[in-house]
């Protein structure tokens, strides 16, 4: 059977810190005729790119606008405190945790591209000049890390971003009472195509035989007549389906309550990160394995 979509790549965006390589590898094994293009985007750019059709789906930050997007929670990242190796907190053992109370007198630099504090209070004190005037936020996470390297405060980041921007003169410790940073698979609800269904199956750890996408048994059955040939009618489409049980649609969905590393929602496709707790599992539609 010919697949028109095979001529075009499936474009999967991912935010800094996310690691889609394992899912990409499964995609390339399962769908060798459909090129997968990975596109790194800053977190605020994901929604506009999805709306404009510049990408087909994304491993992005949650929550999302549930009027426009569907989302499946994948994992939640633990937040960590980044500080100079000359800071007093650097005397803590590497496995010791920090609390917000430990930051009560520290300036906390929140970058303009922050993904943690939209709905959570920022610990510590706001950075200010010697006269007490508040300072503008630094533009990026990389700038925040460079700033705390000079031992003029601390920054609170998701663990993946702390690792991404690692420097020899900066270290970090887990923030025990800090906010988490949920990550999920996001796509436009009105473009739930067969290929999106394939990706959903991959991140949930479904086998090829249990896939609901274009290669899944429901699609193959609809395409074959009683003798195994092409059916006279049009083949059934998976496109346009709403996500099944266990999926969420944006901020109202189940993004999980634990701190996360990188555990996929499916049982067969986990990526673990040290110091992380997975999001709770929801019921799955179909026989996912």
C-alpha positions as CSV (number, residue, x, y, z in Angstrom):
1,X,0.0,0.0,0.0
2,X,1.2,3.5,-0.8
3,X,1.4,6.1,1.9
4,X,1.3,9.7,0.7
5,X,2.7,11.0,3.9
6,X,5.9,9.0,3.3
7,X,7.0,11.7,1.0
8,X,7.1,14.3,3.8
9,X,9.0,14.0,7.1
10,X,7.2,13.9,10.4
11,X,8.5,16.9,12.4
12,X,8.9,16.3,16.1
13,X,10.0,19.4,18.2
14,X,11.6,19.0,21.6
15,X,12.6,21.6,24.2
16,X,16.1,22.0,25.6
17,X,16.8,19.3,28.2
18,X,14.4,16.8,26.6
19,X,16.0,13.7,25.1
20,X,13.8,12.2,22.3
21,X,16.6,10.0,20.9
22,X,15.2,6.7,22.2
23,X,11.8,7.3,20.8
24,X,13.3,8.5,17.5
25,X,15.2,5.2,17.3
26,X,12.0,3.2,17.7
27,X,10.3,5.4,15.1
28,X,13.0,4.8,12.5
29,X,12.9,1.0,13.1
30,X,9.1,0.9,12.9
31,X,8.5,3.5,10.2
32,X,11.6,3.4,7.9
33,X,9.6,5.0,5.0
34,X,8.7,8.1,7.0
35,X,11.6,10.4,7.8
36,X,11.6,11.7,11.3
37,X,12.9,15.3,11.7
38,X,13.9,16.4,15.2
39,X,13.6,20.2,15.7
40,X,14.8,21.8,18.9
41,X,12.7,24.8,20.0
42,X,12.7,27.0,23.1
43,X,9.7,26.2,25.3
44,X,7.7,29.4,24.4
45,X,8.1,28.7,20.7
46,X,6.5,25.2,20.8
47,X,2.9,26.3,20.8
48,X,3.2,28.8,17.9
49,X,5.1,26.2,15.8
50,X,2.4,23.6,16.4
51,X,-0.4,26.1,15.5
52,X,1.4,27.2,12.3
53,X,2.0,23.6,11.2
54,X,5.8,24.0,11.3
55,X,6.0,20.9,13.4
56,X,3.6,17.9,13.8
57,X,4.1,17.2,17.5
58,X,6.4,18.2,20.3
59,X,8.1,16.9,23.5
60,X,7.2,20.1,25.3
61,X,6.6,21.7,28.7
62,X,3.2,21.3,30.3
63,X,0.6,22.6,30.8
64,X,-0.7,23.6,27.4
65,X,-3.9,25.3,26.1
66,X,-6.4,22.5,26.2
67,X,-8.7,24.3,23.7
68,X,-6.0,23.8,21.0
69,X,-3.8,20.9,22.1
70,X,-3.9,17.4,23.4
71,X,-1.1,16.2,25.7
72,X,0.1,13.0,27.2
73,X,2.2,13.6,30.4
74,X,5.6,11.8,30.1
75,X,7.5,12.8,33.3
76,X,8.2,15.6,35.7
77,X,11.6,17.0,36.4
78,X,13.0,17.7,39.8
79,X,14.1,21.3,40.4
80,X,17.6,22.0,41.6
81,X,19.4,25.0,43.0
82,X,22.5,26.2,41.0
83,X,25.2,28.2,42.7
84,X,28.9,29.0,42.6
85,X,31.4,26.5,43.9
86,X,32.4,29.3,46.3
87,X,28.9,29.5,47.8
88,X,28.3,28.3,51.3
89,X,25.9,25.6,49.9
90,X,28.7,24.0,48.0
91,X,29.9,22.6,51.3
92,X,26.9,20.2,51.3
93,X,27.5,16.6,50.2
94,X,26.4,15.9,46.6
95,X,23.4,13.9,47.8
96,X,22.2,16.5,50.3
97,X,19.0,18.4,49.5
98,X,18.3,22.2,49.9
99,X,15.0,23.7,51.0
100,X,13.5,27.1,50.2
101,X,14.3,28.2,53.8
102,X,18.0,27.7,53.0
103,X,17.7,30.3,50.3
104,X,15.9,32.9,52.4
105,X,18.7,35.5,52.2
106,X,20.0,34.6,48.7
107,X,19.1,36.6,45.5
108,X,17.4,34.1,43.2
109,X,17.9,34.8,39.5
110,X,14.8,33.9,37.4
111,X,15.6,34.0,33.7
112,X,13.1,35.3,31.2
113,X,12.7,31.8,29.7
114,X,11.9,30.3,33.1
115,X,9.7,27.2,33.1
116,X,9.2,26.7,36.8
117,X,7.7,29.8,38.5
118,X,4.7,30.8,36.4
119,X,2.4,29.6,39.1
120,X,4.8,29.2,42.1
121,X,6.4,31.7,44.5
122,X,10.1,32.3,44.0
123,X,12.2,31.6,47.1
124,X,14.8,33.9,48.4
125,X,14.9,37.6,47.6
126,X,14.7,39.4,44.3
127,X,18.1,40.5,42.9
128,X,18.7,44.3,43.4
129,X,21.4,46.8,42.9
130,X,23.4,48.4,45.9
131,X,20.6,51.0,46.3
132,X,17.9,48.4,46.6
133,X,16.5,48.8,43.1
134,X,15.2,45.6,41.5
135,X,17.3,44.3,38.6
136,X,15.8,43.1,35.3
137,X,15.6,39.4,34.8
138,X,18.5,37.8,32.9
139,X,17.4,36.8,29.4
140,X,18.1,33.1,29.3
141,X,18.9,30.1,31.5
142,X,22.5,30.2,30.3
143,X,22.7,33.8,31.4
144,X,21.4,32.8,34.9
145,X,24.0,30.1,35.2
146,X,26.7,32.5,34.2
147,X,25.5,35.0,36.7
148,X,25.5,32.7,39.7
149,X,29.0,31.5,38.7
150,X,30.1,35.0,40.0
151,X,28.7,34.1,43.4
152,X,26.1,36.8,43.4
153,X,23.1,34.6,44.1
154,X,21.5,31.3,43.0
155,X,19.2,30.1,40.3
156,X,16.5,27.4,40.4
157,X,16.2,25.2,37.3
158,X,14.9,21.9,36.1
159,X,17.6,19.3,36.5
160,X,17.9,18.7,32.8
161,X,18.7,22.4,32.2
162,X,21.2,22.5,35.0
163,X,23.0,19.6,33.3
164,X,22.7,21.1,29.9
165,X,24.3,24.4,31.1
166,X,26.9,22.7,33.3
167,X,30.0,24.7,34.1
168,X,33.1,23.8,36.1
169,X,32.6,26.8,38.5
170,X,28.9,26.0,39.1
171,X,27.3,23.1,41.0
172,X,23.8,22.3,42.1
173,X,21.7,20.4,44.7
174,X,18.1,19.2,44.6
175,X,15.5,21.7,46.0
176,X,13.3,19.4,48.1
177,X,10.3,21.7,48.2
178,X,10.7,23.3,44.8
179,X,8.2,23.2,41.9
180,X,8.5,20.4,39.3
181,X,8.7,20.9,35.5
182,X,6.3,18.5,33.7
183,X,7.0,17.4,30.2
184,X,4.6,15.8,27.8
185,X,3.9,14.8,24.2
186,X,1.9,17.6,22.7
187,X,0.0,17.9,19.4
188,X,-2.9,19.9,17.9
189,X,-6.1,18.2,18.7
190,X,-7.5,18.7,15.2
191,X,-4.5,17.1,13.7
192,X,-4.5,13.7,15.4
193,X,-3.2,11.8,12.4
194,X,-2.2,8.2,11.9
195,X,1.4,9.2,12.3
196,X,0.6,11.1,15.6
197,X,-1.1,7.9,16.8
198,X,2.1,5.9,15.9
199,X,4.1,8.4,18.0
200,X,1.7,8.0,20.9
201,X,2.1,4.3,20.7
202,X,5.9,4.6,20.7
203,X,6.1,6.9,23.7
204,X,3.7,4.7,25.6
205,X,5.7,1.6,24.8
206,X,3.2,-0.2,22.7
207,X,4.4,-3.0,20.4
208,X,4.0,-2.7,16.7
209,X,1.1,-5.2,16.8
210,X,-0.8,-3.1,19.4
211,X,-0.3,0.3,17.6
212,X,-3.3,2.3,16.7
213,X,-1.5,4.3,14.0
214,X,-1.4,3.6,10.2
215,X,0.3,0.3,10.7
216,X,-1.9,-0.9,13.6
217,X,-4.3,-3.9,13.3
218,X,-7.4,-1.8,13.2
219,X,-6.1,0.1,10.1
220,X,-4.9,-3.1,8.4
221,X,-8.2,-4.9,9.0
222,X,-10.2,-2.0,7.5
223,X,-7.9,-2.0,4.5
224,X,-8.4,-5.7,3.7
225,X,-11.5,-7.4,2.3
226,X,-12.8,-10.9,3.2
227,X,-10.0,-12.4,1.0
228,X,-7.3,-10.2,2.4
229,X,-7.3,-7.8,-0.6
230,X,-8.2,-4.1,-0.6
231,X,-11.7,-3.2,0.7
232,X,-14.0,-1.5,-1.7
233,X,-14.7,1.3,0.7
234,X,-12.3,3.9,2.1
235,X,-9.9,2.6,4.8
236,X,-10.7,3.5,8.3
237,X,-8.6,6.4,9.6
238,X,-7.2,6.9,13.0
239,X,-6.8,10.6,12.3
240,X,-9.1,13.0,14.2
241,X,-9.4,10.7,17.3
242,X,-9.3,12.2,20.6
243,X,-6.6,10.8,23.0
244,X,-7.8,7.8,24.9
245,X,-7.9,7.2,28.6
246,X,-4.6,8.0,30.3
247,X,-4.0,11.0,28.0
248,X,-4.7,14.6,29.0
249,X,-5.6,17.7,27.1
250,X,-3.4,20.4,28.5
251,X,-3.5,21.9,31.9
252,X,-6.6,19.9,32.8
253,X,-4.9,16.6,32.2
254,X,-3.0,14.3,34.4
255,X,0.6,15.5,34.5
256,X,1.4,13.6,37.6
257,X,2.3,14.5,41.1
258,X,5.8,13.2,41.7
259,X,9.1,14.7,40.8
260,X,10.5,13.4,37.7
261,X,13.5,12.3,35.8
262,X,12.6,10.8,32.5
263,X,10.1,8.1,32.7
264,X,7.8,7.6,29.8
265,X,4.1,7.1,30.3
266,X,4.3,3.6,28.8
267,X,5.8,0.7,30.7
268,X,8.0,-0.5,28.0
269,X,9.8,2.8,27.2
270,X,11.4,4.4,30.2
271,X,14.3,6.8,30.3
272,X,15.4,7.3,33.9
273,X,17.2,10.2,35.4
274,X,18.8,10.2,38.8
275,X,16.7,11.8,41.6
276,X,13.4,11.6,39.8
277,X,10.0,10.2,40.5
278,X,7.6,9.3,37.6
279,X,4.2,10.8,37.0
280,X,1.4,8.5,38.1
281,X,0.1,6.2,35.4
282,X,-3.4,6.6,34.0
283,X,-5.5,3.9,32.5
284,X,-4.4,3.1,29.0
285,X,-6.7,2.6,26.0
286,X,-6.1,-0.6,24.2
287,X,-3.6,-3.3,25.1
288,X,-0.5,-1.2,25.6
289,X,2.5,-3.1,26.8
